[in-house]
Amino acid sequence: MANIIGVKFRPRGKLVYCDAGETSPQVNDYVLVDTGRGLDVAKVVTLETPSQPGEQLMTVVRQAGAEDLEEARQNLEKEALNKCNEMAAQLGLKMKPLAARCDSQDEQLTIFFRAQERVDFRDLVRKLSHALETRVQLRQVGARDEAKLLGNVGRCGYPLCCQNFLTNFTSVSIKMAKEQSLALNPMKISGLCGRLLCCLAYESKDYAAMRKKMPQPKKEISTPWGNARVISTNLFKETVTVQLLDNEVIREIALHELVHPEEESSKEADQT
């Protein structure tokens, strides 16, 4: 007696009966089927033998492994992205499909896209669901999500942070660049997405805390050599460049060597 099983190549596809041969798959298992046009992965949906299975049955080669499932998923995502591009152009929709992703159960396909304005994609979703024989969802994303989906190499020479380890996007402001004394050149402080670099936020709190410790430029302070006026500060070296008021000599002094007002007051109190 033939070992006949019912499978589906797509969640919403038609039921196809196959000769499982010597394999013993169970319902919800995945098998590799010889379709006559090549090998394809299918999901077992029933083990009941039909009353009229048909004359020619597709043949189950073996149960599908992890590599087979991954290859099938990639093929479906590639097909979905190509179909979306093609149908969006036919419908005259001003959108840029970026990537397609299958969920863990392969029951839904999500296609991410960029658009300058709101897009009515209801007709596109219906056509894609019918063509791909699976549930399709379209999701509009921003510039940063586009970079995360497509991936690339950043200015630092490493893979983009959003692609590598960032799980969400924090708010990045131009104030962070100012606190770090960076040149406010959009070409130098912007990422591939066109937005401010995410890494500006990594040490922002540390820079802000250090700036609070540093004296402001042009401020008069006390140093071991006498009173001086602050010219500039160096956050990395934690030093202050000053010009002495007595002889206008310029010196660089470590932050911890500055004479603070409270220290002067305590010295005067000790002397009295």
Steps between C-alpha positions, in 0.01 A plus 500: 500500500634840402605737777308810390503829692348843437728803495488873430785700349352828626271565801213602270596270216299204377525155653734272305534126553842339488648154520703503821668169414699363794498827695268538800426870542241627746251785469676842515831345394680641196605279210702546182283423197599432140249717310621403154646849461745462784502446875281708728417500872142422603316470830313180586135584577331159490586129511159386377499320167261662252233295322638612163863610540556540125713310255831684538617589847793718595770314688635580845879481485563532872406701805621859480791608715592839644701594188206414275264714706740792502549481123122482445448801727762704315350405163152603614625834635687570176194409292277717719728802465518462122122459475445804720728714282327380186143547625570835668627630165192365322270672751697825480582504870788730599673268743833322534475138622804430718484149642266209561495293818317175580386434855625196690200289396506620136135597533548871433728698275589858593633735233667822615503805277595869492279776361505878516130515578215278612427216255169319451631147452180301568467387139868407492462283812209310347687434177816392681311267736335335200822470298713370789221286654580627847397779732686822418548811713658825378676729747633849429829581676727802542855571392665337801296181463598489133870501594437228759317281249748537215818523708836645400833618641513821702758780500693314769555203267278267702150368418225746586410500869128479418565184301746353749367546853260795543150379591337845493586852391569763765451870442813672364529880496744754360570602861682170549738586216562844650578351842761277339661797316434341162492699178133567423539377146197289397722283278720408797244448777230326295470128430412321178133551582546878486422538871740593779738219594358270767842481666476868599270387780729228637726729708277807509437477875873464572582807290226700671626400845859588411400839357336587832836448670688713249522881545346713226728680247594860598425424863763609756622219722774435753799282409818399685671787310240761586177626344444421134240520226368181336580477128376150419434157648582145386243243607707201389812602690298663781718809481443875491709748300532835679675833461653639818383853580835614639731421209259372226683168488283218360503174690311170490393362832320181604146549622574350842787751551276804480455696821128509571340786699402273788860383530625859512246583770611205713867603459423857611305370798794280602739797477281716726 
